[in-house]
Amino acid sequence: MIWFPVTREMFEDAKRTMLDRVLYNSLTNGEGNLAGRVGELMYLKIFGGTPDVTNRKYDITATSGYTVDIKTARCDSVPQYHFNANVFATSDHQTSDALYFMRVTNDYTKCYPLGLICRPDYYREAPQHKKGDFDGPNFKYKADGRHIQIGKLKL
């Protein structure tokens, strides 16, 4: 799994930006907002594009003109291709053309770009789960949403 270093400048920029920004429908009461912003900044560093921090329907307009919503989760281990990438039902109001998934380590030193999927493909391929459903013996879903294996994303 490839990763990119989260630079000190990127981390400080994310912290500064988050002081003036509220993310709605947070499952962690805002604890993941910083990771989300780091994921957005990393996408811009890798792929370019134009951010739109005031728009609640998508995060970035890609250089191709498509709108992209960046979905970032924190992690304490290297993501694996059989792990899930998630979009929770609280994000159903978003209307981007595509979703790009990232993982940021809990210590904010590494960012793993996981891959992209077009929104229609995501809704067709990602099974829906309810809060409390189990995925195997050790994982319980924290909220309603759709979940797809990382290995099915396009890098």
C-alpha positions as CSV (number, residue, x, y, z in Angstrom):
1,M,0.0,0.0,0.0
2,I,1.5,3.3,-1.0
3,W,1.6,6.3,1.3
4,F,2.7,9.9,1.3
5,P,4.2,11.8,4.2
6,V,2.0,14.4,5.8
7,T,4.3,17.4,6.0
8,R,4.4,19.8,9.0
9,E,3.2,22.6,6.7
10,M,0.2,20.5,5.5
11,F,-0.7,19.6,9.1
12,E,-0.5,23.2,10.2
13,D,-2.5,24.4,7.2
14,A,-5.2,21.8,8.0
15,K,-5.3,22.9,11.7
16,R,-5.6,26.5,10.7
17,T,-8.3,25.9,8.1
18,M,-10.3,23.8,10.5
19,L,-10.6,26.6,13.0
20,D,-13.0,28.4,10.6
21,R,-14.8,25.4,9.3
22,V,-17.6,23.3,10.6
23,L,-18.2,19.8,9.1
24,Y,-21.8,18.8,9.4
25,N,-23.1,15.4,10.4
26,S,-19.9,14.3,12.1
27,L,-20.0,10.8,13.5
28,T,-17.1,11.6,15.9
29,N,-18.4,15.0,17.0
30,G,-15.7,16.7,15.0
31,E,-12.7,14.6,16.0
32,G,-12.1,13.4,12.4
33,N,-12.4,16.9,10.9
34,L,-8.6,17.5,11.0
35,A,-8.0,14.1,9.2
36,G,-10.6,15.0,6.7
37,R,-8.9,18.3,5.8
38,V,-5.5,16.5,5.7
39,G,-7.0,14.1,3.2
40,E,-8.3,17.0,1.0
41,L,-4.9,18.7,1.1
42,M,-3.1,15.4,0.1
43,Y,-5.5,14.9,-2.8
44,L,-4.7,18.4,-4.0
45,K,-1.0,17.8,-3.6
46,I,-1.1,14.5,-5.6
47,F,-3.7,15.3,-8.2
48,G,-4.3,19.0,-8.3
49,G,-7.7,20.6,-8.6
50,T,-9.6,23.5,-7.0
51,P,-10.9,23.2,-3.4
52,D,-14.3,24.5,-2.4
53,V,-14.4,24.6,1.4
54,T,-17.8,26.4,1.5
55,N,-19.7,23.8,-0.6
56,R,-21.4,21.0,1.3
57,K,-22.1,19.0,-1.9
58,Y,-18.4,18.2,-2.8
59,D,-14.9,19.1,-1.7
60,I,-12.8,19.6,-4.9
61,T,-13.3,20.2,-8.6
62,A,-10.7,18.0,-10.2
63,T,-8.5,19.2,-13.1
64,S,-10.9,17.2,-15.4
65,G,-13.8,19.3,-14.2
66,Y,-15.5,16.5,-12.3
67,T,-16.5,17.2,-8.7
68,V,-14.9,14.9,-6.0
69,D,-15.8,14.3,-2.4
70,I,-12.8,13.2,-0.4
71,K,-13.6,10.6,2.3
72,T,-10.9,10.3,4.9
73,A,-10.7,7.9,7.8
74,R,-8.1,7.7,10.5
75,C,-6.2,4.5,11.0
76,D,-3.6,2.9,13.3
77,S,-2.4,0.3,10.9
78,V,-1.6,0.0,7.2
79,P,-4.8,-0.3,5.2
80,Q,-5.4,-3.6,3.4
81,Y,-7.2,-4.3,0.2
82,H,-9.9,-6.3,1.9
83,F,-10.7,-3.5,4.4
84,N,-13.7,-1.3,3.7
85,A,-14.0,2.2,2.5
86,N,-17.1,3.9,3.9
87,V,-19.7,6.6,3.2
88,F,-22.1,7.0,6.0
89,A,-25.8,7.9,5.4
90,T,-25.2,11.4,6.9
91,S,-23.4,12.2,3.6
92,D,-26.3,11.3,1.3
93,H,-26.9,15.0,0.6
94,Q,-23.6,15.2,-1.2
95,T,-23.7,15.1,-5.0
96,S,-20.1,14.9,-6.3
97,D,-19.4,13.0,-9.5
98,A,-16.9,10.8,-7.7
99,L,-15.6,9.7,-4.3
100,Y,-11.9,9.5,-3.4
101,F,-10.9,7.6,-0.3
102,M,-8.0,8.3,2.0
103,R,-6.6,7.0,5.3
104,V,-4.5,9.2,7.6
105,T,-2.6,7.7,10.5
106,N,-3.6,8.7,14.0
107,D,-0.3,10.4,14.5
108,Y,-0.8,12.4,11.2
109,T,2.5,11.3,9.7
110,K,1.3,9.3,6.7
111,C,-1.6,9.5,4.3
112,Y,-2.7,6.5,2.2
113,P,-4.5,7.3,-1.1
114,L,-6.9,4.4,-1.4
115,G,-8.6,5.1,-4.7
116,L,-11.6,6.6,-6.6
117,I,-15.0,5.4,-7.6
118,C,-17.7,7.2,-9.6
119,R,-20.7,7.9,-7.4
120,P,-23.2,5.8,-9.5
121,D,-20.8,2.9,-9.4
122,Y,-20.4,3.2,-5.7
123,Y,-24.2,3.1,-5.1
124,R,-24.5,0.1,-7.4
125,E,-21.5,-1.9,-6.0
126,A,-21.4,-0.9,-2.3
127,P,-23.7,-2.9,-0.1
128,Q,-25.7,-0.9,2.5
129,H,-25.3,-1.7,6.2
130,K,-27.2,-0.5,9.2
131,K,-25.8,0.7,12.5
132,G,-25.1,-2.3,14.7
133,D,-24.6,-4.8,11.8
134,F,-21.6,-7.0,12.0
135,D,-19.0,-7.6,9.3
136,G,-17.3,-10.8,10.6
137,P,-16.8,-11.5,14.2
138,N,-14.9,-8.4,15.2
139,F,-16.3,-5.4,13.3
140,K,-19.5,-3.7,14.1
141,Y,-20.8,-0.8,12.0
142,K,-21.0,2.5,13.9
143,A,-23.6,4.1,11.6
144,D,-25.9,3.4,8.6
145,G,-24.0,3.6,5.3
146,R,-22.5,1.9,2.3
147,H,-19.2,0.1,2.4
148,I,-16.9,-1.2,-0.4
149,Q,-13.6,-3.1,-0.3
150,I,-10.6,-0.9,-0.9
151,G,-9.4,-3.3,-3.6
152,K,-12.4,-2.4,-5.7
153,L,-11.4,1.2,-6.0
154,K,-9.3,2.7,-8.9
155,L,-6.1,4.2,-7.8
